[in-house]
Every structure is written in C-alpha cells, then in structure tokens.
C-alpha cells in the first residue's frame, strides 16, 4: 500500500520561509511525477509545483521565483522550499505522486502565513 507522509508545515510571518517534505513508502516502482498541491478555504485544489523522475520541474505562476521543488529518487522523497511567503500562500498543502494512471495523495499539512 502506497503512503505519502508530509511534514514541515506551520505558522510563519510574511517574508519568512518553510520547507515541506514528503516521504513515500510502499511503492516498488518510481513515480513518474511527484508534486505539491494546495487548497485554501473556499478554493479549489491547485497545483503548486511538480517534478518528473528526470527532474523536469513546473511551477504555478504565483510561486515562480519563490518556491523550489526537489526530489530524491533514491530516498523516495520530494521537498518544497518556500521562501518569501505571502499571506495568500496560506493553505493546506498536499503531496501528490503519480504512476501512469494512478495518483496518490498525502493527508495534507497546514501552512499559515501571517501578515
């Protein structure tokens, strides 16, 4: 059974930084894509950033230049370094991993940015 476990969320002031980590277990294969989504209250879940097994990355326009996604295929982890945080970054952040038609989700970690 594949499990994704996030860590690193919390409360930070605007302009601060946080690092989210996600560790996968139970998979015998390498995920095609791993990434981070977020969902703010009253809004739809949106893609923040993702990274392929070949380490090609993509970012939402709102986080470009501030967030950096990285992946360690050997350790089965994906991290999201978030700098220059803004109050509008406040959301529950979810780790996501895809293997062909299969998608897996973590339980989510809260990130709150105070102004």
N, C-alpha and C positions, 0 to 999 in steps of 0.2 A: 504494500500500500504506500503510495507516494504521499509524503507530507512535506509541507513548506512551513518553516517557522521563522517569523520575523522578530527582530529585536532592534532597539535603538531609538524608538520614538520618545517623545517627551514634550516638555514646555520650554520654549526658548524665546528670547526677546527678538524683535525685528532687527535684522542685520546679523544675527547670530548664525551658527552652523549646527547641523546634526548629521550623523551618519547612520543610515539604516542598513541592516544586514539581514540576509535571508539564507537559511541553510536548508537544503533539500535532502531528503532521505527516502529510502525505499525504492529508488529507481535504479535499474540495471543498465539504463541507456543514458545518453547525453541529450539534454533538452535542446531542441532546435533554437528556441528563443527563450530568454528569461528577461523579466522586466518588472517594473513598478507601475501600479495604477494608484489613483487616489479618488476618494469620494468625499466631497464636502456636504454638509447638511443641506438637503433640498436640491442637490445637484446630481447629475448622472456621474457614474464612474468614468474616469478619463485616463488615458494613457499618459504617464509622465515620461518614461524613458524605457527603452528596451535594448537588448544586446544579443546578437546571434552567437552561435558556437564559434564562429570565426571572428568574433569581437567587432562586428559592424554595429554601430550604435545609431539610435534615433532618439530625438527629444521633442517634447511639446515645445511650441514656440515660447510659452510663458516661462519656461525654466532654462532655456538655452543660455549658456554662459554662466549659469549659477549652479547647476546640478551636474554631477558626473556619475555615470554608471560604470561599474566594473564587474568583472566576472572571473571566478577561478574554477575552471572546469575540473581540475583535479580534486578540489575540495567540495565541489558541488554547491558553490555559494555565489550570490550576487549581492552587491552592495550599491548603495546610492549615497553619495556625498552631496549634501545640500548646504550651500553657502549663500550668504546674503538673503536669508529667509525673509519673507514678507508675510504680513497677516493673511493675505489671500492664499498662502500655501497651507493654511490650516485645513486639515482633512484627516481621514483615516487612510493610511497608505497600505496597499495590498501587494504582496509579492505574487508574481504570476510566472508560470513556466509552461511552455508548450512543447509537445512532442507530436508532430504531424497533426492529426485531428483531435488530439487530447489536450485539454487545458487543465491546469491545476492552480489552486489558489491557497494562499496563506489565510490566517484568521484576521489579519489586519493589525496595524499599530497606529495609535493616535499621535499626530503631530499637531501641536498648538503653538502658533506664533503670536505673541502679544505685541501690541503697538506701543 
